[in-house]
Amino acid sequence: MAKIKIAVDDGHGLNTAGKRSPKFPDGTIIKENEFNMPTADKLVVALQRCGFLTILLSPGTRDTSLSERVKRANAYDADAMVSIHFNAFRGKWSPEGSTAQGISTYSYRGSKKGKLLAQTVHGFLVKGTKQRNRGTKTSGFYVLKFTKMPAILCECGFMDYKAEALLMKDDDFQTEVAEEICQGMCAYFKVKYIGPEVKEDDIDYAIEVAKLNTQIEEMDLLLKVASAKVEKAENVNRLNQAMIEQVNTLNLNHAEKLRQIHQISELN
């Protein structure tokens, strides 16, 4: 069976005009490519681990034209394409609690396969991240319209919502997004998802021991509850047995009374 080919697009170049967060209080900014590129690289690693073939449509930090990205995806004869982005609203910080936050996934208008791919991948993205679910949408974005395969575009947050902007350079968040997109691709193509190998150096044994202790405490609690239920059942059984014996005694007494009445009747 031929391997499935995925085209991965990292959105914009490092110095694409306007594709950056507003200034933080210390005067720094975060460029969209600082999220898109490492997340795309992580996605390629995850997809290859699961057996997919991949191509990066815009490797490196320079900006690649939309037509060139589409040309590369089509020439590669990819089975699907995913473009990774970070959204923006007005280019200035939105207030806390603003609706301009969260994750959305786009497909091309009228593409049934694209819509299904978007829904599948988006389901994994919102299941894992703690951001607002903005749903799946359709659009005429160039990279969705002119690619020949099912294509999606993931907006993984808002650069002008401070809490999400801070996630852009967070390695754990980048990895999470990449793995969730990979899980969605696996589900769509019915391929077994293979998670990243955990290295011994990555294991925090103090945390693992704490988890085990918590599990032991939970098991102890379950055992106590189960034991209490068993004891209650045994008490009920003992009570039932006592009641049965009492009824039997009453029946015997009743029978004796009837016998005595019968004897008195015969004497009369």
KAMO-V77847 format. One record per residue. N is the residue number from 1. RES is the residue in three letters. PHI is phi as a letter, one per 20 degrees, with the letter a starting at -180 (NA if undefined). OMEGA is omega in whole degrees, 0 to 359 (999 if undefined). BURIAL is I if it has 9 or more other C-alpha atoms within 8 Angstrom, else O. Layout:
# KAMO-V77847
n=N res=RES phi=PHI omega=OMEGA burial=BURIAL
n=N res=RES phi=PHI omega=OMEGA burial=BURIAL
This chain:
# KAMO-V77847
n=1 res=MET phi=NA omega=181 burial=O
n=2 res=ALA phi=f omega=179 burial=O
n=3 res=LYS phi=f omega=181 burial=O
n=4 res=ILE phi=e omega=184 burial=I
n=5 res=LYS phi=d omega=181 burial=I
n=6 res=ILE phi=d omega=175 burial=I
n=7 res=ALA phi=e omega=183 burial=I
n=8 res=VAL phi=d omega=183 burial=I
n=9 res=ASP phi=d omega=183 burial=I
n=10 res=ASP phi=e omega=172 burial=I
n=11 res=GLY phi=m omega=188 burial=I
n=12 res=HIS phi=d omega=176 burial=I
n=13 res=GLY phi=f omega=184 burial=I
n=14 res=LEU phi=f omega=186 burial=I
n=15 res=ASN phi=d omega=176 burial=I
n=16 res=THR phi=f omega=185 burial=O
n=17 res=ALA phi=g omega=173 burial=O
n=18 res=GLY phi=n omega=185 burial=O
n=19 res=LYS phi=e omega=182 burial=I
n=20 res=ARG phi=a omega=178 burial=I
n=21 res=SER phi=f omega=167 burial=I
n=22 res=PRO phi=f omega=180 burial=I
n=23 res=LYS phi=f omega=172 burial=O
n=24 res=PHE phi=f omega=181 burial=O
n=25 res=PRO phi=g omega=180 burial=O
n=26 res=ASP phi=e omega=176 burial=O
n=27 res=GLY phi=n omega=181 burial=O
n=28 res=THR phi=e omega=175 burial=O
n=29 res=ILE phi=c omega=174 burial=I
n=30 res=ILE phi=c omega=180 burial=I
n=31 res=LYS phi=e omega=184 burial=I
n=32 res=GLU phi=g omega=181 burial=I
n=33 res=ASN phi=f omega=179 burial=I
n=34 res=GLU phi=f omega=171 burial=I
n=35 res=PHE phi=e omega=187 burial=I
n=36 res=ASN phi=g omega=187 burial=I
n=37 res=MET phi=f omega=180 burial=I
n=38 res=PRO phi=f omega=178 burial=I
n=39 res=THR phi=f omega=176 burial=I
n=40 res=ALA phi=f omega=179 burial=I
n=41 res=ASP phi=f omega=179 burial=O
n=42 res=LYS phi=f omega=179 burial=I
n=43 res=LEU phi=f omega=178 burial=I
n=44 res=VAL phi=g omega=179 burial=I
n=45 res=VAL phi=g omega=181 burial=O
n=46 res=ALA phi=f omega=181 burial=I
n=47 res=LEU phi=f omega=179 burial=I
n=48 res=GLN phi=f omega=177 burial=I
n=49 res=ARG phi=f omega=181 burial=I
n=50 res=CYS phi=e omega=174 burial=I
n=51 res=GLY phi=n omega=178 burial=O
n=52 res=PHE phi=e omega=166 burial=I
n=53 res=LEU phi=e omega=185 burial=I
n=54 res=THR phi=c omega=170 burial=I
n=55 res=ILE phi=b omega=173 burial=I
n=56 res=LEU phi=e omega=185 burial=I
n=57 res=LEU phi=f omega=180 burial=I
n=58 res=SER phi=b omega=182 burial=I
n=59 res=PRO phi=f omega=180 burial=O
n=60 res=GLY phi=n omega=186 burial=O
n=61 res=THR phi=d omega=181 burial=I
n=62 res=ARG phi=f omega=180 burial=I
n=63 res=ASP phi=f omega=178 burial=I
n=64 res=THR phi=d omega=183 burial=I
n=65 res=SER phi=f omega=179 burial=O
n=66 res=LEU phi=f omega=180 burial=O
n=67 res=SER phi=f omega=179 burial=O
n=68 res=GLU phi=f omega=177 burial=O
n=69 res=ARG phi=f omega=179 burial=I
n=70 res=VAL phi=f omega=180 burial=I
n=71 res=LYS phi=g omega=181 burial=I
n=72 res=ARG phi=f omega=180 burial=I
n=73 res=ALA phi=f omega=181 burial=I
n=74 res=ASN phi=f omega=179 burial=I
n=75 res=ALA phi=f omega=178 burial=O
n=76 res=TYR phi=f omega=183 burial=O
n=77 res=ASP phi=l omega=183 burial=O
n=78 res=ALA phi=f omega=177 burial=I
n=79 res=ASP phi=e omega=177 burial=I
n=80 res=ALA phi=a omega=178 burial=I
n=81 res=MET phi=c omega=175 burial=I
n=82 res=VAL phi=c omega=178 burial=I
n=83 res=SER phi=d omega=186 burial=I
n=84 res=ILE phi=d omega=185 burial=I
n=85 res=HIS phi=b omega=169 burial=I
n=86 res=PHE phi=c omega=190 burial=I
n=87 res=ASN phi=f omega=173 burial=I
n=88 res=ALA phi=b omega=181 burial=I
n=89 res=PHE phi=d omega=183 burial=I
n=90 res=ARG phi=d omega=180 burial=O
n=91 res=GLY phi=n omega=173 burial=O
n=92 res=LYS phi=c omega=188 burial=O
n=93 res=TRP phi=g omega=173 burial=I
n=94 res=SER phi=e omega=180 burial=I
n=95 res=PRO phi=f omega=178 burial=O
n=96 res=GLU phi=g omega=182 burial=O
n=97 res=GLY phi=n omega=179 burial=O
n=98 res=SER phi=g omega=176 burial=O
n=99 res=THR phi=f omega=180 burial=O
n=100 res=ALA phi=e omega=178 burial=I
n=101 res=GLN phi=b omega=174 burial=I
n=102 res=GLY phi=o omega=187 burial=I
n=103 res=ILE phi=d omega=173 burial=I
n=104 res=SER phi=c omega=180 burial=I
n=105 res=THR phi=c omega=186 burial=I
n=106 res=TYR phi=d omega=169 burial=I
n=107 res=SER phi=c omega=181 burial=I
n=108 res=TYR phi=f omega=180 burial=I
n=109 res=ARG phi=g omega=176 burial=O
n=110 res=GLY phi=n omega=179 burial=O
n=111 res=SER phi=e omega=181 burial=I
n=112 res=LYS phi=f omega=180 burial=O
n=113 res=LYS phi=f omega=178 burial=O
n=114 res=GLY phi=f omega=179 burial=I
n=115 res=LYS phi=f omega=179 burial=I
n=116 res=LEU phi=f omega=178 burial=I
n=117 res=LEU phi=f omega=179 burial=I
n=118 res=ALA phi=f omega=181 burial=I
n=119 res=GLN phi=f omega=182 burial=I
n=120 res=THR phi=f omega=181 burial=I
n=121 res=VAL phi=f omega=182 burial=I
n=122 res=HIS phi=f omega=179 burial=I
n=123 res=GLY phi=g omega=178 burial=I
n=124 res=PHE phi=f omega=180 burial=I
n=125 res=LEU phi=f omega=184 burial=I
n=126 res=VAL phi=f omega=177 burial=I
n=127 res=LYS phi=f omega=185 burial=O
n=128 res=GLY phi=e omega=182 burial=O
n=129 res=THR phi=f omega=182 burial=O
n=130 res=LYS phi=d omega=184 burial=O
n=131 res=GLN phi=e omega=179 burial=I
n=132 res=ARG phi=f omega=178 burial=O
n=133 res=ASN phi=e omega=180 burial=O
n=134 res=ARG phi=e omega=173 burial=O
n=135 res=GLY phi=n omega=175 burial=O
n=136 res=THR phi=e omega=184 burial=I
n=137 res=LYS phi=c omega=174 burial=O
n=138 res=THR phi=d omega=183 burial=I
n=139 res=SER phi=b omega=176 burial=I
n=140 res=GLY phi=d omega=179 burial=O
n=141 res=PHE phi=g omega=185 burial=O
n=142 res=TYR phi=g omega=185 burial=O
n=143 res=VAL phi=f omega=176 burial=I
n=144 res=LEU phi=e omega=186 burial=I
n=145 res=LYS phi=f omega=191 burial=O
n=146 res=PHE phi=d omega=172 burial=O
n=147 res=THR phi=e omega=186 burial=I
n=148 res=LYS phi=e omega=183 burial=O
n=149 res=MET phi=d omega=172 burial=I
n=150 res=PRO phi=g omega=186 burial=I
n=151 res=ALA phi=c omega=178 burial=I
n=152 res=ILE phi=c omega=176 burial=I
n=153 res=LEU phi=c omega=183 burial=I
n=154 res=CYS phi=d omega=172 burial=I
n=155 res=GLU phi=e omega=193 burial=I
n=156 res=CYS phi=e omega=179 burial=I
n=157 res=GLY phi=q omega=180 burial=I
n=158 res=PHE phi=d omega=180 burial=I
n=159 res=MET phi=f omega=182 burial=I
n=160 res=ASP phi=d omega=168 burial=I
n=161 res=TYR phi=d omega=197 burial=I
n=162 res=LYS phi=g omega=182 burial=I
n=163 res=ALA phi=f omega=180 burial=O
n=164 res=GLU phi=e omega=177 burial=I
n=165 res=ALA phi=g omega=180 burial=I
n=166 res=LEU phi=f omega=178 burial=O
n=167 res=LEU phi=f omega=189 burial=O
n=168 res=MET phi=g omega=181 burial=I
n=169 res=LYS phi=d omega=179 burial=I
n=170 res=ASP phi=e omega=184 burial=O
n=171 res=ASP phi=f omega=180 burial=O
n=172 res=ASP phi=f omega=179 burial=O
n=173 res=PHE phi=f omega=177 burial=I
n=174 res=GLN phi=g omega=180 burial=I
n=175 res=THR phi=f omega=181 burial=I
n=176 res=GLU phi=f omega=180 burial=I
n=177 res=VAL phi=f omega=181 burial=I
n=178 res=ALA phi=f omega=182 burial=I
n=179 res=GLU phi=f omega=181 burial=I
n=180 res=GLU phi=f omega=174 burial=I
n=181 res=ILE phi=f omega=178 burial=I
n=182 res=CYS phi=f omega=178 burial=I
n=183 res=GLN phi=f omega=178 burial=I
n=184 res=GLY phi=f omega=177 burial=I
n=185 res=MET phi=f omega=179 burial=I
n=186 res=CYS phi=f omega=180 burial=I
n=187 res=ALA phi=f omega=182 burial=I
n=188 res=TYR phi=f omega=183 burial=I
n=189 res=PHE phi=e omega=180 burial=O
n=190 res=LYS phi=l omega=178 burial=O
n=191 res=VAL phi=d omega=180 burial=O
n=192 res=LYS phi=f omega=177 burial=O
n=193 res=TYR phi=e omega=177 burial=I
n=194 res=ILE phi=d omega=182 burial=O
n=195 res=GLY phi=f omega=180 burial=O
n=196 res=PRO phi=f omega=179 burial=O
n=197 res=GLU phi=f omega=179 burial=O
n=198 res=VAL phi=e omega=179 burial=O
n=199 res=LYS phi=e omega=182 burial=O
n=200 res=GLU phi=g omega=181 burial=O
n=201 res=ASP phi=f omega=182 burial=O
n=202 res=ASP phi=e omega=184 burial=O
n=203 res=ILE phi=e omega=174 burial=O
n=204 res=ASP phi=e omega=187 burial=O
n=205 res=TYR phi=f omega=178 burial=O
n=206 res=ALA phi=f omega=178 burial=O
n=207 res=ILE phi=f omega=181 burial=O
n=208 res=GLU phi=f omega=178 burial=I
n=209 res=VAL phi=f omega=179 burial=O
n=210 res=ALA phi=f omega=178 burial=O
n=211 res=LYS phi=f omega=180 burial=O
n=212 res=LEU phi=f omega=179 burial=O
n=213 res=ASN phi=f omega=178 burial=O
n=214 res=THR phi=f omega=179 burial=O
n=215 res=GLN phi=f omega=179 burial=O
n=216 res=ILE phi=f omega=179 burial=O
n=217 res=GLU phi=f omega=179 burial=O
n=218 res=GLU phi=f omega=178 burial=O
n=219 res=MET phi=f omega=178 burial=O
n=220 res=ASP phi=f omega=179 burial=O
n=221 res=LEU phi=f omega=179 burial=O
n=222 res=LEU phi=f omega=178 burial=O
n=223 res=LEU phi=f omega=179 burial=O
n=224 res=LYS phi=f omega=179 burial=O
n=225 res=VAL phi=f omega=180 burial=O
n=226 res=ALA phi=f omega=180 burial=O
n=227 res=SER phi=f omega=179 burial=O
n=228 res=ALA phi=f omega=179 burial=O
n=229 res=LYS phi=f omega=178 burial=O
n=230 res=VAL phi=f omega=180 burial=O
n=231 res=GLU phi=f omega=179 burial=O
n=232 res=LYS phi=f omega=180 burial=O
n=233 res=ALA phi=f omega=179 burial=O
n=234 res=GLU phi=f omega=178 burial=O
n=235 res=ASN phi=f omega=178 burial=O
n=236 res=VAL phi=f omega=179 burial=O
n=237 res=ASN phi=f omega=179 burial=O
n=238 res=ARG phi=f omega=179 burial=O
n=239 res=LEU phi=f omega=179 burial=O
n=240 res=ASN phi=f omega=180 burial=O
n=241 res=GLN phi=f omega=179 burial=O
n=242 res=ALA phi=f omega=179 burial=O
n=243 res=MET phi=f omega=178 burial=O
n=244 res=ILE phi=f omega=179 burial=O
n=245 res=GLU phi=f omega=179 burial=O
n=246 res=GLN phi=f omega=178 burial=O
n=247 res=VAL phi=f omega=179 burial=O
n=248 res=ASN phi=f omega=179 burial=O
n=249 res=THR phi=f omega=178 burial=O
n=250 res=LEU phi=f omega=179 burial=O
n=251 res=ASN phi=f omega=179 burial=O
n=252 res=LEU phi=f omega=180 burial=O
n=253 res=ASN phi=f omega=180 burial=O
n=254 res=HIS phi=f omega=179 burial=O
n=255 res=ALA phi=f omega=179 burial=O
n=256 res=GLU phi=f omega=179 burial=O
n=257 res=LYS phi=f omega=178 burial=O
n=258 res=LEU phi=f omega=180 burial=O
n=259 res=ARG phi=f omega=180 burial=O
n=260 res=GLN phi=f omega=179 burial=O
n=261 res=ILE phi=f omega=181 burial=O
n=262 res=HIS phi=f omega=179 burial=O
n=263 res=GLN phi=f omega=181 burial=O
n=264 res=ILE phi=f omega=179 burial=O
n=265 res=SER phi=f omega=181 burial=O
n=266 res=GLU phi=f omega=180 burial=O
n=267 res=LEU phi=f omega=181 burial=O
n=268 res=ASN phi=f omega=999 burial=O
